[in-house]
């Protein structure tokens, strides 16, 4: 193997490792952000449900205004996490608005909203499970990398074989020049000049 082939193989290996590292690190960071998003959404949905049930039963441990503030604040955070171009939480948000309206319309009497809160939790669990599956399965770049890795490994293996055994390379292989062996080393034969 000559120096040029070895350098080429080293550059290709370095480039492939760099690309793999970039894709894997980016996928891990996106998955970390997605997991944090899931945890925050779950916490806010739990706070919202607890505040709604407390308001509906008229058994607040603090004040109705404080519970209503918690209800509004958590609902607003959930709404802010919604993607405006691809509304995935629209059903949940619509049901939450319906419960809120029901609570506003009945400020002094206890009302039954548990079935509505349970329906919201059921819808939210389905959506959170889809997001969790994205975290578990990895981002698109990671999946593509896992799919392409065997092909890239095969190309790298073939290039390595060609680097060590250029006679096996069907592309650009030059025939060997005649060489005469001497005690002092190899000397190339020079064809005589034509008269």
C-alpha positions in Angstrom: 0.0 0.0 0.0 1.4 3.4 -1.0 1.2 6.5 1.1 -1.5 8.1 -1.0 -3.9 5.1 -0.6 -3.3 5.0 3.1 -4.0 8.7 3.5 -7.1 8.4 1.4 -8.4 5.5 3.6 -7.6 7.5 6.8 -9.4 10.6 5.5 -12.5 8.5 4.5 -12.5 6.7 7.9 -12.2 10.1 9.7 -15.0 11.6 7.7 -17.3 8.7 8.3 -16.6 8.7 12.0 -17.2 12.5 12.1 -20.5 12.2 10.3 -21.7 9.4 12.5 -20.7 11.3 15.6 -22.5 14.4 14.4 -25.7 12.6 13.6 -25.7 10.6 16.9 -24.9 13.6 19.1 -27.6 15.7 17.4 -30.1 12.9 17.7 -29.3 12.5 21.4 -29.7 16.2 22.0 -33.1 16.3 20.2 -34.2 13.3 22.2 -33.2 15.0 25.5 -35.2 18.1 24.5 -38.2 15.9 23.5 -38.0 14.0 26.8 -37.9 17.2 28.8 -40.9 18.5 26.7 -42.8 15.2 27.6 -42.0 15.6 31.3 -43.1 19.2 31.4 -46.3 18.5 29.5 -47.2 15.6 31.8 -46.5 17.7 34.9 -48.7 20.6 33.6 -51.5 18.2 32.6 -51.4 16.7 36.1 -51.5 20.2 37.8 -54.3 21.3 35.5 -56.4 18.2 36.3 -55.9 18.5 40.0 -56.8 22.2 39.9 -59.9 21.5 37.8 -61.1 18.8 40.1 -60.5 20.9 43.2 -62.5 23.8 41.7 -65.3 21.5 40.6 -65.7 19.9 44.1 -65.5 23.3 45.8 -62.9 22.0 48.3 -60.0 24.3 47.8 -57.3 24.2 50.5 -56.3 27.8 49.5 -58.6 30.1 47.6 -60.7 29.6 44.5 -58.7 32.4 42.8 -55.4 30.6 43.5 -56.7 27.3 42.1 -58.2 29.1 39.1 -54.8 30.8 38.5 -53.1 27.4 38.6 -55.7 26.1 36.1 -55.1 29.0 33.8 -51.4 29.0 34.0 -50.9 25.3 33.3 -53.5 25.5 30.5 -51.6 28.4 28.9 -48.2 26.5 29.1 -49.8 23.4 27.5 -51.2 25.7 24.8 -47.8 27.3 24.2 -46.3 23.9 23.6 -48.7 23.3 20.7 -47.2 23.4 17.2 -49.2 26.1 15.3 -48.5 24.5 11.9 -49.4 21.0 13.0 -51.9 21.1 15.9 -51.5 17.7 17.6 -53.1 18.7 20.9 -56.2 20.4 19.5 -58.7 17.8 20.9 -57.1 18.0 24.4 -57.1 21.8 24.3 -60.8 22.0 23.2 -61.8 19.7 26.0 -59.8 21.7 28.5 -61.6 24.9 27.3 -64.9 23.2 27.7 -64.1 22.2 31.3 -62.9 25.7 32.0 -66.1 27.2 30.7 -68.1 24.8 32.8 -66.1 25.8 35.9 -66.6 29.5 35.2 -70.4 29.0 34.7 -70.7 27.2 38.0 -68.6 29.3 40.5 -70.6 28.4 43.7 -71.9 24.9 43.1 -70.0 21.6 43.0 -70.1 20.0 39.5 -69.1 16.6 38.1 -66.2 16.9 35.7 -64.3 13.7 36.4 -65.4 12.0 33.1 -64.2 15.1 31.2 -60.9 15.2 33.0 -60.4 11.5 32.5 -61.1 11.9 28.7 -58.5 14.6 28.6 -56.0 12.4 30.4 -56.8 9.5 28.0 -56.2 11.7 24.9 -53.1 13.1 26.4 -51.7 9.7 27.2 -52.0 8.6 23.6 -50.3 11.7 22.3 -47.5 11.5 25.0 -47.0 7.8 24.1 -46.4 8.7 20.5 -43.8 11.3 21.5 -42.2 8.8 23.9 -42.0 6.3 21.0 -40.1 8.9 19.0 -37.6 9.3 21.9 -37.2 5.5 22.3 -36.8 4.8 18.6 -34.5 7.8 17.9 -34.6 10.7 15.6 -34.9 10.3 11.8 -31.2 10.9 11.2 -30.3 8.2 13.6 -32.7 5.7 12.0 -31.3 6.5 8.5 -27.8 6.1 9.9 -28.6 2.7 11.3 -30.1 1.8 7.9 -27.1 3.0 5.9 -24.4 1.9 8.2 -24.0 -1.6 6.7 -23.7 -0.1 3.2 -21.1 2.5 4.4 -19.2 -0.2 6.2 -19.2 -2.3 3.0 -17.8 0.5 0.9 -15.2 1.3 3.5 -14.2 -2.4 3.6 -13.9 -2.6 -0.2 -11.8 0.6 -0.3 -9.5 -0.7 2.4 -9.0 -4.0 0.4 -8.3 -1.9 -2.7 -5.8 0.2 -0.8 -3.8 -2.8 0.4 -4.3 -4.8 -2.8 -4.5 -2.4 -5.8 -4.3 -5.3 -8.2 -7.9 -6.3 -7.1 -9.2 -2.8 -7.9 -11.1 -3.0 -11.3 -11.0 0.8 -11.6 -7.9 2.7 -12.6 -5.5 -0.2 -12.1 -2.2 0.4 -14.0 -0.3 -2.7 -15.2 2.9 -3.3 -13.4 6.1 -2.0 -15.0 8.9 -4.5 -15.5 11.5 -4.3 -12.7 14.9 -5.8 -12.6 16.3 -6.8 -9.2 19.9 -5.9 -8.3 21.8 -6.3 -5.1 21.6 -2.6 -4.5 17.8 -2.5 -5.0 15.2 -2.2 -7.8 16.0 -0.4 -11.0 13.4 0.4 -13.6 14.1 -0.8 -17.1 14.1 2.1 -19.6 13.1 1.3 -23.1 15.8 2.3 -25.7 15.1 5.3 -27.8 13.8 4.7 -31.2 16.3 5.7 -34.1 
